[in-house]
Amino acid sequence: MSDKGIRPIVSEYHILWEALKHYEAKLDKMSSMTIDEDQELIYDEKLQDLEGVLNSLKISAKDDYGLELK
């Protein structure tokens, strides 16, 4: 994230990570509970997008502070 001018502090990385992981769990639950195939596809696409965001955040935390987000 620092390449784009944003460099969160350590605690902000942790807050973002926890919030995104919570959202991921919610989307996963909603995807598995829906009976509407179109809605399931929407949730699954959001999960894929979120995976990219989580990977980017993980890389940025590692590069900026040597943090290992799990």
C-alpha atoms as a printed R data frame, in Angstrom:
   type eleno elety resid chain resno       x       y      z
1  ATOM     1    CA   MET     A     1   0.000   0.000  0.000
2  ATOM     2    CA   SER     A     2   2.911   2.332  0.472
3  ATOM     3    CA   ASP     A     3   3.428   2.508 -3.319
4  ATOM     4    CA   LYS     A     4   0.076   4.275 -3.596
5  ATOM     5    CA   GLY     A     5   0.816   6.792 -0.854
6  ATOM     6    CA   ILE     A     6  -0.982   4.988  1.974
7  ATOM     7    CA   ARG     A     7   1.125   3.578  4.771
8  ATOM     8    CA   PRO     A     8  -0.968   2.430  7.726
9  ATOM     9    CA   ILE     A     9   0.669   2.131 11.120
10 ATOM    10    CA   VAL     A    10   1.041  -1.322 12.664
11 ATOM    11    CA   SER     A    11  -2.185  -1.190 14.659
12 ATOM    12    CA   GLU     A    12  -4.131  -0.092 11.581
13 ATOM    13    CA   TYR     A    13  -2.862  -3.106  9.655
14 ATOM    14    CA   HIS     A    14  -4.182  -5.337 12.420
15 ATOM    15    CA   ILE     A    15  -7.553  -3.559 12.496
16 ATOM    16    CA   LEU     A    16  -7.935  -3.773  8.716
17 ATOM    17    CA   TRP     A    17  -6.937  -7.443  8.720
18 ATOM    18    CA   GLU     A    18  -9.412  -8.370 11.459
19 ATOM    19    CA   ALA     A    19 -12.246  -6.426  9.819
20 ATOM    20    CA   LEU     A    20 -11.618  -8.003  6.415
21 ATOM    21    CA   LYS     A    21 -11.364 -11.504  7.893
22 ATOM    22    CA   HIS     A    22 -14.685 -10.925  9.685
23 ATOM    23    CA   TYR     A    23 -16.266  -9.767  6.412
24 ATOM    24    CA   GLU     A    24 -14.811 -12.814  4.660
25 ATOM    25    CA   ALA     A    25 -16.429 -15.143  7.195
26 ATOM    26    CA   LYS     A    26 -19.755 -13.336  6.805
27 ATOM    27    CA   LEU     A    27 -19.655 -13.588  3.001
28 ATOM    28    CA   ASP     A    28 -18.714 -17.260  3.191
29 ATOM    29    CA   LYS     A    29 -21.645 -17.962  5.505
30 ATOM    30    CA   MET     A    30 -24.068 -15.994  3.335
31 ATOM    31    CA   SER     A    31 -22.841 -17.806  0.225
32 ATOM    32    CA   SER     A    32 -23.387 -21.208  1.785
33 ATOM    33    CA   MET     A    33 -26.847 -20.336  3.148
34 ATOM    34    CA   THR     A    34 -28.448 -18.836  0.040
35 ATOM    35    CA   ILE     A    35 -30.661 -20.885 -2.247
36 ATOM    36    CA   ASP     A    36 -30.488 -18.320 -5.049
37 ATOM    37    CA   GLU     A    37 -27.701 -19.313 -7.451
38 ATOM    38    CA   ASP     A    38 -27.283 -15.756 -8.733
39 ATOM    39    CA   GLN     A    39 -26.845 -14.439 -5.206
40 ATOM    40    CA   GLU     A    40 -24.383 -17.220 -4.414
41 ATOM    41    CA   LEU     A    41 -22.342 -16.200 -7.466
42 ATOM    42    CA   ILE     A    42 -22.302 -12.585 -6.260
43 ATOM    43    CA   TYR     A    43 -21.039 -13.649 -2.821
44 ATOM    44    CA   ASP     A    44 -18.415 -15.916 -4.358
45 ATOM    45    CA   GLU     A    45 -17.152 -13.120 -6.625
46 ATOM    46    CA   LYS     A    46 -16.881 -10.825 -3.619
47 ATOM    47    CA   LEU     A    47 -14.935 -13.539 -1.793
48 ATOM    48    CA   GLN     A    48 -12.492 -13.794 -4.696
49 ATOM    49    CA   ASP     A    49 -12.043 -10.020 -4.771
50 ATOM    50    CA   LEU     A    50 -11.547  -9.983 -1.022
51 ATOM    51    CA   GLU     A    51  -8.874 -12.658 -1.302
52 ATOM    52    CA   GLY     A    52  -6.890 -10.292 -3.519
53 ATOM    53    CA   VAL     A    53  -7.288  -7.446 -1.050
54 ATOM    54    CA   LEU     A    54  -6.160  -9.666  1.825
55 ATOM    55    CA   ASN     A    55  -3.103 -10.796 -0.127
56 ATOM    56    CA   SER     A    56  -2.198  -7.189 -0.953
57 ATOM    57    CA   LEU     A    57  -2.600  -6.161  2.673
58 ATOM    58    CA   LYS     A    58  -0.470  -9.096  3.811
59 ATOM    59    CA   ILE     A    59   2.315  -8.162  1.369
60 ATOM    60    CA   SER     A    60   2.188  -4.484  2.358
61 ATOM    61    CA   ALA     A    61   2.351  -5.294  6.061
62 ATOM    62    CA   LYS     A    62   5.333  -7.544  5.436
63 ATOM    63    CA   ASP     A    63   7.124  -4.951  3.285
64 ATOM    64    CA   ASP     A    64   6.373  -1.958  5.527
65 ATOM    65    CA   TYR     A    65   6.931  -3.471  8.972
66 ATOM    66    CA   GLY     A    66   7.892  -7.136  8.616
67 ATOM    67    CA   LEU     A    67   4.452  -8.099  9.960
68 ATOM    68    CA   GLU     A    68   3.064 -11.590  9.425
69 ATOM    69    CA   LEU     A    69  -0.708 -11.243  9.212
70 ATOM    70    CA   LYS     A    70  -2.593 -14.509  9.714
